Amino acid sequence: MQIDRALLLRIEHLARLELSEASRETILQDMNKILGMVEKLNEPDTETVEPLVYINEAVQPLREDVAEDWNQRDVAFRNAPLSDGSFFKVPKMME
């Protein structure tokens, strides 16, 4: 497939672009190069290749989900930029 000037002008119109003549020529050449590279993907014979569903067959071991009582406010507030010891302080968002 080749992109000609008429198709480029239609794409320009649909994308609401206003290109100069120099830009049109550059883009036309670039788009045709891109289509040429994409067409190369059709060249290899892939009839005997099975589709890849997963990269590997390994199963991710999951840890057991155990609920714990976590009451360490001082640890949580240690990383906060602003706090008063009981609450996180954040900048006011609305007036």
C-alpha positions in Angstrom: 0.0 0.0 0.0 1.2 3.4 -0.9 0.0 6.7 0.5 -0.5 9.3 -2.2 -1.1 13.0 -2.0 -4.9 12.7 -2.1 -4.9 10.3 0.8 -2.5 12.5 2.8 -4.8 15.5 2.2 -7.8 13.5 3.4 -5.9 12.4 6.5 -4.8 16.1 7.1 -8.4 17.2 6.8 -9.7 14.5 9.2 -7.0 15.2 11.7 -7.8 19.0 11.5 -4.2 19.8 10.5 -2.8 22.6 8.3 0.5 21.5 6.9 2.9 23.4 4.7 4.0 21.8 1.4 7.4 21.0 2.8 5.8 19.2 5.8 3.5 17.3 3.5 6.3 16.0 1.4 8.3 14.9 4.5 5.3 13.3 6.1 4.3 11.6 2.9 7.8 10.0 2.6 7.8 9.1 6.4 4.4 7.4 6.2 5.4 5.4 3.2 8.6 4.3 4.9 6.5 3.2 8.0 4.1 1.3 5.8 7.1 -0.4 4.1 8.5 -1.5 7.4 5.0 -2.8 8.5 4.7 -4.8 5.2 8.0 -6.5 6.0 6.3 -8.1 9.0 4.2 -10.2 6.5 7.3 -11.7 4.8 8.3 -14.4 7.3 6.4 -17.8 7.1 4.6 -18.2 10.4 2.4 -21.1 9.5 4.3 -23.6 11.7 4.6 -21.2 14.7 2.2 -21.7 17.5 0.6 -18.6 19.0 2.3 -17.5 22.2 -0.2 -17.2 25.0 2.2 -16.8 28.0 5.9 -16.1 27.9 6.6 -18.9 30.3 4.7 -21.7 32.1 5.8 -20.7 35.6 3.1 -20.2 38.2 3.5 -17.2 40.5 3.5 -18.4 44.1 1.2 -16.3 46.2 1.6 -15.6 49.9 -1.2 -16.4 52.2 -3.5 -13.5 52.9 -3.5 -13.0 56.6 -5.2 -10.1 58.3 -3.0 -8.5 61.0 -3.7 -5.9 63.6 -1.4 -3.0 62.5 -1.5 -0.1 64.9 1.7 1.8 64.3 0.8 5.4 63.7 4.2 6.7 64.5 5.7 4.6 61.6 3.0 5.9 59.2 3.5 9.5 60.2 7.3 9.2 60.0 7.0 9.3 56.1 4.4 12.1 56.0 5.6 15.6 55.0 3.1 17.2 57.4 1.2 15.7 60.3 0.0 16.7 63.8 0.6 13.3 65.3 -3.0 12.2 64.8 -3.8 13.2 61.2 -2.0 13.8 57.9 -2.0 17.5 57.0 -2.6 18.3 53.3 -2.9 21.6 51.4 -6.3 23.1 51.1 -7.8 22.2 47.7 -10.8 24.6 47.6 -11.5 28.0 49.0 
